[in-house]
Amino acid sequence: MKHLLAIAVILVSIQLYGQKKIVWFDVGAKAQYGAAGLYNQALADSPDYGYRIGTGLSYGGKVGINFGYNGLAIDVMKSKANQSFDRTLTTIEWESLDIYALFRNAKNLGYFEIGPKMSMISRVASGGSESNLTDRPETNYNKNLFSGVLGFGANIMGNDGRFSGILGLRFEYAFSDLDSEEGKNIGAPVYNTNFKNLDKTSNIAFAGVVFELNWGIGYFGKAQCGGRSKFIMF
């Protein structure tokens, strides 16, 4: 009886550990906070405006599709950021829903990520202070912007595939113009009709800290001896 039990344990161990991972999945919750801004060359060159570092906050979730150490991380995040100027009491604020599709390499308890982001702008407001802003009409700004994203970081808790906490840095820059042609005609992004901005773009930038809590879901595995692939929960 003891020998039969030992054989059963060995067979179960082979079944559990004799699988070859084809692709594995994880989900997570994340938030990021840092410095944000709206770069416009005409504003940078103007003696009437002085840039002040703004702030940006985003929160949301992610789904990871992984092949070994490499994978695709799809983030969906709600964001809000602002930009103010020193010499004139002008503040610009914008909100968006951001979708990231990032190549990620995770190895030795660290990670590197790079890829595009699409921002669906839901609100742009401007005014003399953050407490006194006027929402701009949708025709004053472009609703879909595309950015490049670069990030890296490390695991700070957990490393068994089932749960992990990750802290990193992320840098983003939008290659699309926030201002529409109609907005430029009325002095966007500061909405001052005396500001000439017909040929300069307004590009959103962000640099900050990102924190993730990740949970492993499972993986598609295939027996080393050539059996059928099946989904196995972590």
ZAFI-203756 format. One record per residue: x, y negated, z of N, C-alpha, C in turn. Coordinates in steps of 0.001 Angstrom, whole numbers, plus 500000, padded with zeros to 6 digits. Atoms other than C-alpha are relative to their C-alpha. Layout:
<nodes>
XYZXYZXYZ...
</nodes>
This chain:
<nodes>
500828501207500000500000500000500000500864498741500000499093501148499938502824497634500876500670499760498655499344500130501302504514498389497557499043499407498966500983500542500926501301497670495639499796498503500234500152501413499671500917494344497485501186499195499502498797500677500469504501493404496664499979499841498487500081500062501462503951494229492985498988498948499567501029500986500322500763492122492955500541498580500175499420501327499761502619489155494451500966499624498886499041500252501073505356489462491829499281499654498708500746500254501233502808489609488986499344498626500021500605501338499880500984486508490268501055498922499842498912500981500114504292484663490605500431499832498560499619500084501411505187485528487023498957499226499213501072500691500704501779484294485860500050498493500267499990501420499629502127480973487737501237499289499490498750500683500307505750480238487041500573500378498647499519499591501300506209481986483723499278499300498868500693500794501010504278479315481865500950498954499413499245501049500671505839477004479342499086498789499801500823501201500116504435473466479648500089499433498589500050500598501321503317472109476283499766498495500117500301501418499763501765468817477402499329499896501361500625500169498692500805467491480844499452498587500138500772501227499908498502464693481964500022499451501426500161500642498705498341462175484780499122498763499851500801501222499964496073459288485763500522499152501150499487500861498949496805456291487931499230498705500147500499501346499740495757453007489470501208499092500112498830500863500001498032450020489063499614498535500106500172501451499908498443446309489699501342499351499722498761500735500222500992443716488638499790498523500307500046501418499624501808440197489780501358499382499708498733500659500273504420437680488736499833498645499360499978501304500665505341434579486783499367500117498621500657500019501303503198433712483775500125498604499412499905501307500644503224430924481248499437500028498602500507500182501355502001429584477951501010499112499285498918500761500621504978428571475824499550499405498663500287500736501226504461425916473163501168499047499748498809500788500289507458424301471469499710498508500016500343501428500001505649420967470999499887499467501419500077500420498595504908420805474734501387499962500636498653499964499442508483421783475588500824498792499561499242501147500522509831418956473406499420498662500420500661501257499669507366416343474632500475499441501342499608500602498723508534413881477319498820499803500949501194500234499186504953413675478587499575501213500804500390498778499303504759417270479826501236500686500570498933499234499364506940419219482245499456501337500468500513498673499685506503422939482572500146500336501481499973499430498661505635424435485950499716501497499852500198498557500107505874428203486437498618500367500514501329499550499601502402429722486525500044501396500591500090498667499423501199433008488001499017500852499205500880499057500675499551436101486587499740501210500869500395498829499226497654438956488249499188500929499107500733498999500773496436442173486600499765501226500864500278498756499294494823445334487897499185500910499083500718499066500855493436448479486325500489501421500200499606498606499903494296452073485537500749500461498768499221499444501107496283454332483237499714501481499830500020498580500322496230457703481534501332500326499339498720499597500567499507459467480774499881501318499254499923498777500806499987462056478006501487500277499812498561499812499868503418463590478548500480501289499360499325498854500597505747465943476694501396500060500620498720499980499308508580466833479037500238498674500705499675501277499372510290463613480083499438498805499227500532501085500816508695461559477290498486500066499941501445499997500063505106460473476934499432498673499538500741501199500356502475457905476050499166499598501199500783500549498890501049455710478816499015498982499442501050500909500445497720454040478038499445499293501232500485500808498885496930451221480478498826499145499546501103500931500216493667449288480670499929499119501242499881500890498851493952446198482868499251498692499765500650501302500002491974443083483706500995498980500535498963500950499608494198440010483913499475498572500053500293501423499867494069436365484924501311499275500238498737500737499875496877433801484573499752498518499758500148501448500158497488430064484501501328499346499683498834500821500334499916427385483345499687498553500364500171501406499617500337423892484854501202499189499539498943500922500433502429420838483969500202498925501067499640500923498935504249418434486291499617498554499702500123501437500272504084415067484539498561499563499729501427500284500172500393415275483713499225501033500796500786499065499211497770416835485918499139500845499066500678499127500951496905419525483421500254501452500377499905498566499722496186423195484126499206500753498946500668499118500951495294425936481632499891501370500657500237498679499410493792429226482774499345500899498963500593499060500951492939432348480774499800501362500660500316498662499520491424435773481418499881500935498801500042499044501120491595438927479318499871501422500498499933498565499798491125442655479117501144500498499133498770499600500694494487444184478184500068501513499836499816498578500280495093447555476542501440500221499549498601499692500287498665448914476542500098501408499413499657498677500516500024451835474501501525500076499990498565500090499767503560452378475798500679501371499933499125498843499922506211454969475079500712499942501344499347499981498686507564456057478451500929501201500106499035498952499690510644458041479344500213499996501510499888499894498543510661459259482951500944501145500353498999498992499667513718461064484255500805499525501199499180500309498824515770461224487465499319498984500905500819500831499115512952459544489452499915498544499540500138501341500554513063456468487184499243500052498692500702500024501282511285455340484039500388498763499202499818501111500941511658453109480989498799500024499066501168500050500871508711451909478881500124498844499014499985501029501031508280449926475683498826500246499052501102499830500929505424449250473303499139498753499879500871501150500254502549446962472250498871499884501025501178500275499183499670445377474140499026499170499181501033500829500613496377444052472794499181499352501102500771500751499011494658441330474825498729499477499354501285500530500439490980440581474358499635498850500936500195501182499170490653437019475658498511499788500248501405500189499644487384436502477530499697498582500482500239501348499473487880432991478924501273499178499929498928500996499930490089429937478506499387498736500589500497501215499354489646426881480739501152499033500181498975501019499788491515423621481189499417498865500826500447501130499191491392420607483467501141499387500763498985500722499246493197418393485917500587500786501146499490499163498916493620421103488603499322501354499914500566498659500032492907424780489229498583500033500559501339500030499412489780423794491212499021499185499165500862500835500832488419421571488446500281500293498535499735499560501358488498423475485170498706500063499194501126499927500916486209423338482155500225501125499014499877498901500957485595426465480100499982499465498580499945500410501396486568426000476476499093500891499145500797499167500922484264427183473656500871501086499366499260498893500603485256430506472083500667499610498687499404500429501271485984428687468825501317499261500196498753500736499740488887426857470524501212500915500154498880499077499798490997430012470987499760501297499242500072498700500664491776433327469323499709501079501035500476499044499007490100436252471027500862501255500107499158498798499970492585439033470129501460499617499798498570500308500053496297438664470859500800501296500118499128498828499953499165441140470408501354499606500594498766500289499261502243441309472635500952501185499943499003498962499783505466443248473078500245500147501487499851499710498568506066444917476462501250500840500222498805499249499596509254446161478137499977500130501509500016499815498558509474447683481605500894501138500443499222498916499405511464449917483938499776499987501505500180499925498560511320451108487528500378501366500519499610498750499352511603454046489915498903500478500931500895499423498999509593456436492076500442499570501392499671500346498618509414455255495675499304500937500984500621498986499145507192458042497001499487501147499133500481498827500716506360461573495909500792500267498739499277499648501230508073463477493094499698501415499539500301498612500345506336466831492734499045500144498826500918499945501127504121465938489767498548499816500384501390500135499566500938465906491832499672498567500399500233501379499546501301462415493333501327499251500026498793500828499933503781459574493015499615498529500100500121501452499944504123455899493816501194499396499298498943500527500853506130453842491324500018498482500086499816501448499969507516450315491609500932499605498862499176500377501145508892448532488557499876498533499639500053501340500572509426445365486571499446500098498586500589500008501344507510444449483423500124498607499397499834501253500737508166441780480795499132500046498743500929500030501127505605440718478172500101498660499269500014501227500795505532438196475340499041500184498835501004499925501062502632437522472970500552499391498717499586500510501309503480437148469288498853499294499289501168500662500576499954435897468539499780498645500667500280501356499534498815432298468945498679499985500769501238500123499233496267431616471710499049498978499373500819501093500517495035428447469977499463500313498603500587499895501331492637428625467048500257498701499236499822501221500791492784426094464216499086498890500508500918501011499452489741424350465666500539499430501302499419500484498754491455424167469037501168499069499760498856500859500307494627422720467538499551498601499569500481501295500490492586419957465903499554499067501121500381500855498869491483418724469338501057500041501111498871500104499065494904419022470999500229501195500902499707498799499200494974422614472328501506500261499997500718499402498872496322424030474546499653499044501139500293500945498920496178420880476722498719499219499735501244500660500388493103419561474864500059498493500225499783501443500015494459416065474560500080499583498533500050500363501425493569414470471220501226499218499565498757500704500346496804412439471379501179500949499852498932499008500097498846415656471489499953500663498630499930499444501350499948416755468037500580501409500045499597498598499869500113420539467889499464500821498831500607499317501137499085421523464374500859501139499456499131498986500590502116423667463513500787500812501023499304499245498954503267425125466881499038500975500664500836498979499374501983428299468496500093499931501525500025499886498542501018428834472136500048501487500338499740498572499780502453432187473268500012500316501491500072499580498601501564433876476556501212500860500349498858499215499519504517435257478552499749500407501449500140499504498621504714437297481754501255500750500399498902499219499423507481438665483992499671500227501465500381499762498619506650440390487237500177501435500444499900498701499339506377443406489508498728500792499726501143499119500228504125446371488727500106501194500945500039498872499066503058449054491198498947500994499535500901498946500467501455452392490265499837501069501073500257498765499272499828455236492160499509501018498982500298499011501041499780458323489907499640501349500596500394498656499607498036461658490251500107500925498795499929499016501064498914464669488125498691500775499898501248499258500211495851466371486601500294501462499720499673498636500379497368469435484985500709500022498669499261499871501243498980470785481865499480501174499184500229498861500863498462473022478889501259500856500037498857499110499900500714476013479413499845501209499100499980498810500846501694478969477287500950501006500625499160498963499407503024482230478636501268500185499185498712499834500663506666482814477848499974501166499011500041498829500878505727486141476237499133499770498770500742500310501224503549484373473639498503500085500129501443499958499825500062484400475182499337498703499568500755501184500385497321481889474484500287498820500923499862501207499184497646478293475669498732499791500815501154500297499162495366477279478528500340498827500919499806501158499124494824474280480784500119500488501440499716499580498630496246474718484285500025498753500880500033501116499066495412472331487138501242500033500887498893500063499059498253471097489323499518500418501384
</nodes>
